[in-house]
Amino acid sequence: MRLYADSVKCSGCRACLVACSLHLFAENNPKKAALAIVPHFPRPGTFEVRLCTQCGRCAEVCPAGAIHQNSEGTHFIEPAECTLCMACVEECPEHVVFTRSDVNYAWKCDLCGDCAQMCGPRVLRIAGQEA
């Protein structure tokens, strides 16, 4: 399973970011989401959606072993085990492992699906690896 995005459909509303931050931190704070909406200016209305592809490279480089994989193939960071060494942040090819000074661990998408449910234009969807 993984999350897919059709960036062409993205309006830049950022509802997905709010849903994600509410899930991860119980906060309405798009800066604490586990995906990114990147505007491409000077072309107004053009956005790139960056999200975790569940490639596992973050888990491969984590010296603390804080990144685990569940039975559905989703990689997730165990906050209590994260040493904030930044290896996963630097390794992520999609640039979607995040840190902030007010959070003492790194985080990434845990494939909850809240972002896809909140996406009005249907940019996001969860599907099996075959998609």
VEXMARNU-715733 format. One record per residue: residue number from 1; y, x, z of N, C-alpha, C in turn. Coordinates in steps of 0.001 Angstrom, whole numbers, m for minus. Layout:
% VEXMARNU-715733
    k      nc2      nc1      nc3     cac2     cac1     cac3      cc2      cc1      cc3
  NUM        Y        X        Z        Y        X        Z        Y        X        Z
...
% end
This chain:
% VEXMARNU-715733
    k      nc2      nc1      nc3     cac2     cac1     cac3      cc2      cc1      cc3
    1    m1188      843        0        0        0        0     1245      884        0
    2     2263      379     m692     3544     1046     m653     4640       97    m1104
    3     5852      522     m894     7033     m249    m1252     7527      230    m2610
    4     7870     m712    m3465     8399     m400    m4788     9781    m1020    m4921
    5    10612     m423    m5787    11954     m952    m6022    12261     m955    m7511
    6    12944    m1997    m7948    13475    m2090    m9303    14985    m1962    m9168
    7    15462     m730    m9199    16881     m454    m8943    17821    m1193    m9886
    8    17371    m1522   m11083    18214    m2226   m12051    18679    m3569   m11496
    9    17859    m4202   m10650    18189    m5503   m10076    19095    m5408    m8850
   10    19268    m4224    m8294    19998    m4073    m7026    21486    m4376    m7189
   11    21987    m5268    m6329    23403    m5629    m6336    24214    m4796    m5348
   12    23533    m4005    m4520    24227    m3194    m3527    24615    m3959    m2285
   13    24029    m5122    m2042    24422    m5937     m889    24019    m5316      446
   14    23013    m4492      449    22531    m3769     1616    21866    m4647     2685
   15    21457    m5857     2316    20730    m6715     3257    19427    m6036     3681
   16    18813    m5292     2782    17573    m4576     3106    17805    m3549     4213
   17    18966    m2893     4176    19272    m1887     5192    19449    m2534     6563
   18    20082    m3684     6597    20264    m4404     7859    18910    m4840     8400
   19    18073    m5416     7538    16739    m5856     7979    15937    m4685     8526
   20    16019    m3550     7871    15276    m2364     8299    15769    m1855     9651
   21    17075    m1754     9818    17602    m1262    11099    17302    m2226    12240
   22    17287    m3511    11940    16914    m4487    12974    15457    m4300    13376
   23    14588    m4059    12403    13175    m3834    12702    12966    m2547    13497
   24    13563    m1462    13040    13307     m156    13653    14014       51    14994
   25    15250     m459    15102    16059     m143    16277    16639    m1370    16980
   26    16341    m2569    16481    16928    m3796    17011    18451    m3711    17008
   27    18990    m3105    15947    20436    m2946    15783    20839    m3348    14372
   28    21982    m3979    14244    22559    m4265    12943    23361    m3027    12541
   29    22664    m2019    12054    23290     m742    11723    22608     m154    10487
   30    23141     m426     9301    22528       80     8076    22335     1596     8045
   31    23084     2324     8868    22915     3781     8918    21630     4180     9630
   32    20946     3204    10206    19674     3469    10870    18514     2814    10121
   33    18662     2677     8828    17592     2122     8000    16710     3256     7489
   34    15545     2904     6975    14594     3898     6473    14478     3860     4946
   35    15527     3384     4301    15647     3469     2858    17123     3671     2563
   36    17449     3969     1333    18838     4266     1000    19240     3538     m276
   37    20477     3074     m297    21070     2482    m1491    22175     3453    m1924
   38    22010     4044    m3093    22951     5056    m3574    23753     4486    m4743
   39    25080     4340    m4577    25896     3837    m5687    26077     4933    m6742
   40    26105     4525    m7989    26327     5473    m9085    27645     5142    m9765
   41    28680     5793    m9292    30009     5594    m9861    30262     6696   m10871
   42    31014     6472   m11901    31998     5394   m12046    31448     4118   m12669
   43    30162     3940   m12710    29576     2717   m13268    29468     1679   m12160
   44    30465      844   m11964    30433     m139   m10877    29214    m1056   m10993
   45    28635    m1369    m9863    27500    m2270    m9842    26181    m1624   m10183
   46    26131     m299   m10255    24895      409   m10555    24439     1136    m9304
   47    23233      810    m8833    22728     1369    m7590    21316     1909    m7777
   48    21011     2947    m7025    19656     3499    m6984    19091     3221    m5602
   49    17894     2660    m5562    17220     2388    m4296    16231     3524    m4061
   50    16419     4239    m2961    15505     5319    m2587    14644     4843    m1430
   51    13338     5032    m1586    12422     4595     m544    11205     5498     m467
   52    10490     5359      613     9310     6175      863     8184     5764      m76
   53     7577     6743     m726     6447     6489    m1622     5114     6717     m928
   54     5156     7014      363     3943     7268     1160     3137     8436      590
   55     3830     9440       87     3157    10600     m516     2440    11467      518
   56     2897    11442     1768     2250    12195     2833     2713    13628     2988
   57     3670    14062     2178     4140    15442     2310     4764    15700     3674
   58     5403    14687     4234     6000    14825     5568     4920    15119     6608
   59     3801    14422     6510     2705    14620     7462     2097    16011     7312
   60     2016    16493     6092     1431    17810     5838     2224    18939     6492
   61     3544    18789     6589     4377    19875     7115     4764    19715     8581
   62     4414    18594     9191     4815    18352    10583     4025    19251    11531
   63     4684    20234    12159     3966    21145    13048     3504    20482    14348
   64     4125    19376    14714     3759    18687    15957     2649    17654    15742
   65     2324    17383    14485     1326    16357    14207     1815    14966    14582
   66     3116    14741    14487     3718    13479    14905     3672    12404    13828
   67     3249    12765    12627     3203    11799    11531     1755    11432    11267
   68     1469    10162    11470      109     9655    11366       m2     8710    10175
   69    m1232     8385     9808    m1481     7441     8727    m2363     6322     9248
   70    m1969     5076     8987    m2779     3951     9446    m3862     3614     8416
   71    m4661     2606     8690    m5800     2266     7830    m5382     1777     6445
   72    m4126     1357     6293    m3632      904     4991    m2972     2029     4200
   73    m2959     3242     4756    m2381     4387     4062     m917     4634     4322
   74     m337     3889     5256     1075     4064     5578     1260     5206     6561
   75     2132     6138     6216     2479     7227     7126     3608     6759     8030
   76     3520     7068     9308     4560     6691    10254     4747     7818    11264
   77     5952     7903    11795     6292     8936    12774     6167     8337    14171
   78     5418     9002    15023     5285     8594    16421     6452     9222    17183
   79     7451     8416    17585     8655     8971    18216     8379     9886    19412
   80     7412     9541    20255     7132    10342    21448     6573    11725    21111
   81     6035    11889    19905     5449    13168    19507     6387    14023    18662
   82     7456    13438    18166     8384    14150    17280     9224    15152    18070
   83     9280    16383    17578    10075    17430    18217    11422    17628    17526
   84    11693    16833    16506    12936    16901    15741    13153    18276    15109
   85    12072    18847    14620    12148    20168    13988    12766    20114    12593
   86    12802    18941    11993    13404    18685    10683    12538    19084     9491
   87    11324    19549     9727    10455    19946     8616    10196    18772     7675
   88     9960    17597     8225     9687    16414     7394    10917    15995     6600
   89    12079    16103     7204    13327    15744     6532    13538    16649     5321
   90    13332    17927     5507    13521    18893     4427    12470    18758     3335
   91    11265    18338     3678    10158    18252     2718    10172    16971     1885
   92    10753    15911     2381    10684    14612     1717    11315    14649      325
   93    10511    14409     m732    11056    14468    m2084    12013    13312    m2400
   94    11917    12232    m1653    12773    11062    m1893    14015    11051     m994
   95    14085    11977      m37    15206    12061      911    15324    10788     1753
   96    14169    10325     2256    14164     9100     3057    13455     9271     4403
   97    13502    10471     4947    13163    10691     6350    14499    10996     7005
   98    14837    10242     8029    16191    10261     8556    16276    10754     9994
   99    17448    11264    10342    17785    11630    11718    19246    11255    11950
  100    19580    11094    13206    20965    10868    13637    21128    11509    14999
  101    22328    11881    15316    22566    12553    16595    22281    11654    17795
  102    22326    10332    17618    22080     9430    18735    20622     8960    18832
  103    19728     9551    18029    18301     9230    18064    17542    10545    18211
  104    16629    10632    19169    15978    11923    19452    14655    12118    18706
  105    14507    11489    17559    13335    11679    16704    13701    11317    15264
  106    12887    11779    14341    13065    11419    12940    12360    10086    12693
  107    12786     9371    11660    12114     8121    11320    12045     7954     9807
  108    11109     7106     9400    10896     6781     8001    10341     5372     7910
  109    10129     4910     6713     9592     3571     6492     8199     3438     7094
  110     7979     2336     7815     6643     2066     8350     5993      898     7607
  111     6572      533     6479     6053     m492     5574     5912    m1866     6243
  112     6898    m2231     7042     6859    m3530     7714     7097    m4680     6737
  113     7867    m4442     5690     8143    m5469     4689     9379    m6298     4933
  114    10071    m6094     6047    11267    m6880     6341    12334    m6730     5258
  115    12479    m5541     4718    13484    m5298     3681    13196    m6140     2437
  116    11940    m6195     2032    11553    m6966      844    11772    m8458     1067
  117    11504    m8929     2279    11703   m10346     2579    13177   m10728     2531
  118    14070    m9824     2902    15498   m10116     2941    16198    m9887     1609
  119    15530    m9288      655    16153    m8918     m615    16264   m10139    m1526
  120    17486   m10672    m1663    17723   m11837    m2508    17395   m11609    m3974
  121    17836   m10509    m4555    17546   m10268    m5984    16108    m9834    m6277
  122    15283    m9746    m5242    13871    m9343    m5406    13731    m7945    m5996
  123    14541    m7036    m5492    14481    m5634    m5909    13235    m4967    m5330
  124    12901    m5323    m4099    11827    m4659    m3362    10555    m5502    m3337
  125     9414    m4821    m3394     8127    m5500    m3259     7115    m4522    m2684
  126     6152    m5071    m1956     5063    m4268    m1422     3821    m4584    m2250
  127     3135    m3530    m2659     1925    m3712    m3457      958    m2583    m3155
  128     m269    m2719    m3633    m1277    m1681    m3485     m947     m471    m4347
  129    m1612      640    m4106    m1347     1884    m4825    m1551     1751    m6333
  130    m2323      756    m6773    m2612      599    m8188    m1411      111    m8984
  131     m393     m464    m8319      756    m1042    m9014     1634       m3    m9668
% end
